[in-house]
Amino acid sequence: MTVADQPSFKARADAALADRTLKTAIERTTGTAERKRAAALSTFPEFEAARSRGKAIKDHVIANLDHYLETFERNAVASGARVHWAATDEEARDIVVRLCIEAGAKRVTRSKSMLGEEIGLPQALADAGIERVETDLAEHIIQLAGEHPSHIIWPAMHRTREQVAELFKADHVPAPDAEDPASMVQSARRVLREKFLSADVGISGANFLIADTGATCTVTNEGNAELTTTPPRVHIVTAGIEKLVPSTAHAFALLRLLVRSATGGELTQYTTFHCGPKRSGDADGPEEMHIVLVDNGRSTMIADEFREMLRCIRCGACMNHCVVYRQIGGHAYGGTYPGPMGAALTPVLDGLARSRDLAFACTMNGRCAEVCPVKIPLPTLLRAWRVRSWNDGLEKGVASAAVGAWAAVARRPGLYRLVSGAGVGILRLIGTTGWIKSLPFVGGWTKYRDLPAPSGGTFMARYKAERGKEAAK
């Protein structure tokens, strides 16, 4: 289904809110992630200083992106890799599929990569008649379910253990011995092992691109990336151009932030640097290594306020702490990237006209900015999309009329005080128990929760009363 064919954001959100199993699955994962992150930071007093350094590293690279891209390409080629440039998602898909066809690939293994999802690589491989095997356990689950990732770290977090057991029973031969996690992991290992060893091409993403060595870095907890990139004859890396860092030391500075923010650990199980194909004397490794550097709108972001989004290291902390995401999950967002970072990035990728609802769904509570390891001001970016939506004339109908009416009243202080005073009085009468269960024009709120009734008069009336008390003292 294309972006244009999807139901509206409101329809997707309604469906998610009505799914009790989904809410259980979301809370299990995000709640655990939130607690583990807090525990990890309690033993890392340097976190704020590390955040500042991480922000400075990414800002420096963004400001000098042309230099680091040239440096990376030069060093990657010197290591024996071939570098390909893709301005759009279509170009990136075409390059990867062409490389697979040239390699005579019938089967490719793929390590988890949101960039691959962004450029539509799974569908492109299917259209080319190439078998795609997702090797990350969570990606294996959603491939069996025919779904897209709902989280950038835990792609199958919307699925409960019970649902996963049903998928494995239907697909795995032999079926899992039992429904406990250990048995299901062992079953996935049996199924995937043969495919790791028989793949013609391995495709991975990259958490970081190291400019001064030309190496790529992958971070996983399962070791599937290593089995994807090492046994096949050809290794293809797809990575956004913003993944660059100047050196390995800078990559490790960001790893300290990434792992703690993503999983609450100090260091992930597997952190691997790939620097070119197999050399003479190497025990293993691919014969060819290709690196596809993808722009897909990133260079245009450098020139506007959304350049700060290029700092994102894809840790998922903003999602785990977002009150909206934790109610509706990732699929309701409709794009490749869900949650606050997705709401800020999707309009760049899919166009504001198709994704304007995402910015307006945010409560602006600011938790995403508080936990971002590289200090991206996500609420500020979402407000910027709201402004653009209004300036581009995308807000029409009731919303446009309501804001126009409010503006007309707000420009007349006397009328504003009269209307707001009357409104507070009416709301207090309606909410006789302290809560309002239904109200015209705010059904989107009261459909799922009660609206608190005003506890007193208007702000200006209460302010005037307090000023009077102060003057009487």
C-alpha positions in Angstrom: 0.0 0.0 0.0 1.4 3.4 -1.0 1.3 6.5 1.3 -1.4 8.0 -0.9 -3.6 4.8 -0.5 -3.5 4.7 3.3 -6.4 5.6 5.6 -6.1 9.0 7.2 -4.0 9.4 10.3 -7.1 9.9 12.4 -8.5 6.6 11.1 -5.3 4.8 11.8 -5.1 6.3 15.3 -8.7 5.3 16.0 -8.0 1.7 15.0 -4.9 1.6 17.3 -6.7 3.1 20.3 -9.4 0.4 19.9 -6.8 -2.4 19.9 -6.3 -3.4 23.6 -3.7 -6.1 22.7 -1.6 -3.5 20.9 -1.6 -1.2 23.9 -0.5 -4.1 26.1 2.4 -4.9 23.7 3.4 -1.3 23.5 3.5 -0.7 27.2 5.5 -3.9 27.9 8.3 -2.8 25.6 8.3 1.0 26.0 7.8 0.8 29.8 10.8 -1.6 30.1 12.9 0.6 27.8 12.1 3.7 29.8 13.1 2.0 33.1 16.3 0.5 31.7 17.4 3.9 30.3 16.8 5.6 33.6 18.8 2.9 35.4 21.7 3.2 32.9 21.9 7.0 33.2 21.9 6.8 37.0 25.3 5.2 36.7 26.5 7.5 34.0 26.9 11.0 35.6 28.7 12.3 32.5 25.6 11.9 30.4 24.8 15.6 30.0 28.4 16.3 29.0 28.3 13.4 26.6 25.1 14.7 25.1 26.7 18.1 24.5 29.7 16.4 22.8 27.4 14.3 20.7 25.5 17.3 19.5 28.8 19.1 18.7 30.1 16.1 16.7 27.0 15.9 14.6 26.7 19.6 14.1 30.3 19.8 13.0 29.8 17.0 10.4 26.6 18.6 9.1 28.3 21.9 8.6 31.2 20.2 6.8 29.3 17.4 5.1 30.8 17.8 1.7 34.3 17.5 3.1 33.5 14.3 5.1 31.6 12.7 2.2 34.6 13.2 -0.1 37.0 11.9 2.7 34.8 8.9 3.3 34.6 8.0 -0.4 38.3 8.3 -0.9 39.2 6.1 2.1 36.4 3.5 1.4 37.6 3.1 -2.2 41.2 2.8 -1.0 40.1 -0.1 1.3 38.7 -1.9 -1.8 35.0 -0.9 -1.5 32.9 0.6 -4.3 30.9 3.7 -3.4 27.6 4.5 -5.2 25.7 7.8 -4.8 21.9 7.9 -4.8 20.0 11.3 -4.8 16.6 9.7 -4.4 15.0 6.6 -2.9 14.3 5.3 -6.5 18.0 5.7 -7.4 19.0 3.8 -4.3 16.6 1.0 -5.0 17.8 0.7 -8.6 21.4 0.5 -7.6 20.9 -2.2 -5.0 18.7 -4.3 -7.2 21.2 -3.9 -10.1 24.1 -5.0 -7.9 22.1 -8.1 -6.8 21.3 -9.0 -10.4 24.9 -8.6 -11.4 25.9 -10.9 -8.6 23.4 -13.5 -9.9 21.6 -13.4 -6.6 18.6 -15.7 -6.0 18.6 -15.2 -2.2 19.7 -12.2 -0.2 19.9 -11.8 3.6 19.2 -8.5 5.1 20.3 -7.1 8.5 17.8 -4.7 10.1 18.0 -1.2 8.4 15.4 1.5 8.6 17.1 3.2 5.6 16.3 0.1 3.6 12.6 0.5 4.6 12.8 4.2 3.7 13.9 3.6 0.2 11.4 0.7 -0.3 14.0 -2.0 -0.7 12.0 -5.0 0.4 9.4 -4.4 -2.3 12.0 -3.7 -4.9 13.7 -7.0 -4.2 10.4 -8.8 -4.4 9.6 -7.2 -7.7 13.0 -8.3 -9.1 12.2 -11.9 -8.1 14.9 -12.1 -5.5 14.2 -13.9 -2.2 14.7 -11.6 0.8 15.4 -13.1 4.2 15.2 -10.7 7.2 17.7 -11.9 9.7 17.0 -9.8 12.7 14.6 -11.7 15.0 12.0 -9.0 15.1 12.3 -8.3 11.4 11.8 -12.0 10.8 8.6 -11.8 12.8 7.1 -8.9 10.9 8.2 -10.5 7.6 6.2 -13.5 8.5 3.3 -11.2 9.4 3.6 -9.2 6.2 4.0 -6.0 8.2 6.3 -2.9 8.4 8.4 -2.1 11.5 6.5 -0.3 14.2 9.6 0.9 16.1 13.1 1.7 14.9 14.8 -0.5 17.5 12.1 -3.1 18.2 10.3 -3.5 14.9 7.9 -6.1 16.2 7.1 -4.5 19.5 3.4 -4.3 18.6 3.3 -8.1 18.6 2.8 -10.1 21.8 4.7 -13.3 22.6 1.4 -15.3 22.0 1.0 -13.8 18.5 4.6 -14.6 17.6 4.1 -18.2 18.7 1.2 -18.5 16.3 3.3 -17.1 13.4 6.2 -19.5 14.1 3.8 -22.5 14.3 2.4 -21.7 10.9 5.8 -21.1 9.2 8.6 -23.0 10.9 9.3 -26.6 10.0 9.6 -28.1 12.4 7.5 -25.9 14.6 8.9 -24.5 17.9 9.2 -27.0 20.7 7.2 -24.7 23.0 5.9 -21.2 23.2 8.5 -19.8 25.7 10.9 -17.2 24.3 13.9 -19.5 24.4 12.2 -22.2 22.4 11.0 -19.7 19.8 14.5 -18.1 19.5 16.0 -21.6 18.9 13.3 -22.2 16.3 14.2 -19.0 14.4 17.9 -19.9 14.7 17.2 -23.3 13.0 15.3 -21.7 10.2 17.7 -18.8 9.5 21.0 -20.7 9.8 20.7 -22.4 6.5 19.7 -19.2 4.8 22.7 -17.3 6.2 25.0 -19.8 4.7 23.3 -20.1 1.3 22.7 -16.3 0.6 24.4 -14.9 -2.5 24.3 -11.3 -1.2 24.1 -9.7 2.2 22.6 -6.3 2.7 23.1 -4.2 5.8 22.7 -0.7 7.0 25.2 1.3 9.0 24.9 3.1 12.3 28.0 5.1 11.5 30.2 5.9 8.5 33.8 6.5 9.6 35.3 9.2 7.4 39.0 8.8 8.1 39.0 5.0 7.5 36.2 4.5 5.0 34.7 1.9 7.4 31.1 1.3 8.2 29.8 0.4 11.7 26.9 -1.9 12.6 25.4 -2.2 16.1 23.3 -5.3 16.9 22.4 -7.5 19.8 22.0 -10.8 17.9 25.1 -11.2 15.7 22.8 -11.4 12.7 24.6 -8.5 11.0 27.9 -10.4 11.1 26.3 -13.5 9.5 24.7 -11.2 6.9 27.8 -9.4 6.0 30.5 -12.1 6.2 29.4 -15.4 4.5 27.9 -14.1 1.2 30.2 -13.3 -1.7 28.8 -9.7 -1.9 28.1 -7.2 0.9 26.0 -4.2 0.1 25.7 -1.3 2.6 22.9 1.3 2.4 23.3 4.4 4.5 22.0 7.9 4.7 24.7 10.6 4.2 24.1 12.0 7.7 25.6 8.8 9.3 29.1 10.2 8.9 31.4 10.8 11.8 35.0 12.1 11.5 36.8 9.2 13.1 36.4 5.9 15.1 36.9 7.9 18.4 33.9 10.1 17.4 31.8 6.9 16.7 32.5 5.5 20.1 31.5 8.9 21.7 28.2 8.5 20.0 27.9 4.8 20.8 28.0 5.7 24.5 24.8 7.7 23.9 23.2 5.4 21.4 23.2 2.2 23.4 22.2 3.7 26.7 19.3 5.7 25.1 18.1 2.7 23.0 18.4 -0.3 25.2 19.7 0.9 28.6 23.0 -1.0 28.1 26.6 0.3 28.3 27.6 -1.4 25.1 25.7 -3.5 22.7 26.6 -7.2 22.1 28.0 -6.7 18.6 29.7 -3.5 17.4 31.4 -4.3 14.1 33.5 -2.2 11.8 33.6 -3.3 8.1 36.5 -1.8 6.1 36.5 -3.1 2.6 36.1 -6.6 1.2 38.1 -9.7 2.0 41.9 -9.3 1.6 44.5 -11.8 0.8 45.1 -13.9 3.9 41.8 -13.1 5.6 39.9 -16.1 6.9 36.5 -14.9 5.7 34.6 -12.0 4.4 32.9 -10.9 1.2 34.7 -10.7 -2.2 32.9 -7.5 -3.0 31.8 -4.6 -0.8 29.5 -1.9 -2.1 28.4 1.2 -0.2 25.3 3.1 -1.4 25.2 6.6 0.1 21.6 7.9 0.1 20.5 11.6 0.1 16.7 11.4 -0.4 16.0 14.9 0.9 18.8 15.1 3.5 20.8 17.8 1.7 17.8 20.1 1.4 17.3 19.9 5.1 20.8 21.5 5.7 19.4 24.8 4.4 16.5 25.1 6.7 15.5 24.7 10.4 15.1 21.0 10.0 18.9 20.5 9.7 18.9 19.6 13.4 17.0 16.5 12.5 20.2 15.3 10.8 21.7 14.8 14.2 19.4 11.9 14.9 21.3 8.6 15.7 18.1 6.5 15.6 18.0 5.4 19.2 14.2 5.4 19.6 14.3 7.1 23.0 11.8 9.8 21.9 9.3 7.1 21.0 9.7 5.2 24.3 8.9 8.4 26.2 6.2 9.9 23.9 2.7 9.9 25.4 1.1 9.7 21.9 3.3 6.9 20.6 2.7 4.9 23.7 -1.1 5.1 23.0 -1.2 4.4 19.3 2.1 2.6 18.4 4.1 3.1 15.3 1.9 1.9 12.4 -0.6 4.7 13.1 2.0 7.3 12.0 1.9 5.9 8.4 5.5 6.6 7.4 8.8 4.7 7.7 9.7 6.4 10.9 7.2 6.7 13.7 7.1 8.7 16.9 8.3 12.2 17.4 11.4 11.8 15.2 9.1 10.3 12.5 6.6 13.2 12.8 9.5 15.6 12.2 11.1 13.6 9.4 8.1 12.1 7.5 7.1 15.5 5.9 10.5 15.7 4.3 10.2 12.2 2.8 6.5 12.0 2.0 5.5 15.6 1.6 3.8 17.9 4.1 0.4 17.6 2.4 0.3 13.8 3.1 1.6 14.0 6.7 0.6 17.3 8.2 -1.6 15.6 10.8 1.6 14.2 12.5 2.8 17.5 13.8 -0.7 18.4 15.1 -0.9 15.1 17.0 1.9 16.1 19.3 1.0 17.3 22.8 4.2 19.5 23.0 5.0 18.2 26.4 8.7 18.2 25.5 9.7 14.8 26.9 11.2 13.8 23.5 13.6 16.7 23.6 14.5 16.0 27.2 15.6 12.4 26.4 17.2 13.0 23.0 20.9 12.0 23.3 21.9 14.6 20.8 19.6 17.4 21.9 17.3 17.6 18.9 14.5 20.2 19.7 11.7 18.0 18.4 8.8 20.1 19.6 10.3 23.2 18.0 10.6 21.3 14.7 7.0 20.1 14.9 5.8 23.6 15.6 7.7 24.7 12.4 5.8 22.1 10.4 2.5 23.4 11.9 3.5 26.9 10.7 4.3 25.7 7.3 1.0 23.8 7.1 -0.9 27.0 7.8 1.2 29.1 5.5 0.8 26.6 2.7 -3.0 26.7 3.1 -3.3 23.1 4.1 -5.5 23.8 7.1 -9.0 24.1 5.8 -12.6 23.5 6.9 -13.5 23.6 10.6 -10.0 24.0 11.8 -9.3 27.0 9.6 -12.7 28.6 10.5 -12.1 28.0 14.2 -8.7 29.6 14.3 -10.0 32.5 12.2 -12.8 33.1 14.7 -10.4 32.8 17.7 -8.0 35.3 16.0 -10.9 37.8 15.5 -11.9 37.6 19.1 -8.3 37.6 20.4 -7.6 40.9 18.6 -10.3 42.6 20.7 -9.4 42.4 24.5 -12.8 43.4 25.8 -14.6 40.8 23.6 -12.0 38.2 24.5 -12.6 38.6 28.2 -16.3 38.5 27.7 -16.3 35.3 25.6 -13.7 33.5 27.7 -15.5 34.4 30.9 -18.8 33.1 29.5 -17.1 30.0 28.2 -15.5 29.1 31.6 -18.9 29.6 33.3 -20.7 27.3 30.8 -17.9 24.6 31.1 -18.2 24.7 34.9 -21.9 24.1 34.7 -21.5 21.2 32.3 -18.7 19.6 34.3 -20.7 19.3 37.6 -18.5 16.4 38.7 -15.2 18.1 37.7 -15.0 16.3 34.4 -16.7 16.9 31.0 -17.6 13.6 29.2 -18.7 15.2 25.9 -18.7 18.5 24.2 -19.3 19.8 20.7 -16.2 20.1 18.4 -13.9 18.3 20.8 -15.1 14.7 20.2 -11.5 13.7 19.3 -10.6 14.3 22.9 -13.8 13.2 24.7 -14.1 10.0 22.7 -11.3 8.4 24.6 -11.0 10.5 27.8 -12.9 13.0 29.9 -12.1 16.7 29.6 -11.2 18.4 33.0 -13.7 21.1 33.9 -12.3 24.6 34.8 -11.5 24.8 38.5 -12.0 28.5 38.7 -12.4 31.7 36.6 -10.4 32.8 33.6 -6.6 33.3 33.9 -7.0 37.1 33.7 -9.8 37.2 36.3 -7.7 35.1 38.7 -4.6 37.2 38.0 -6.5 40.4 38.7 -7.8 38.9 42.0 -4.3 37.9 43.1 -3.0 41.4 42.2 -5.8 42.8 44.4 -4.8 40.7 47.3 -1.2 41.8 47.0 -2.2 45.4 46.9 -4.3 45.0 50.0 -1.5 43.7 52.1 
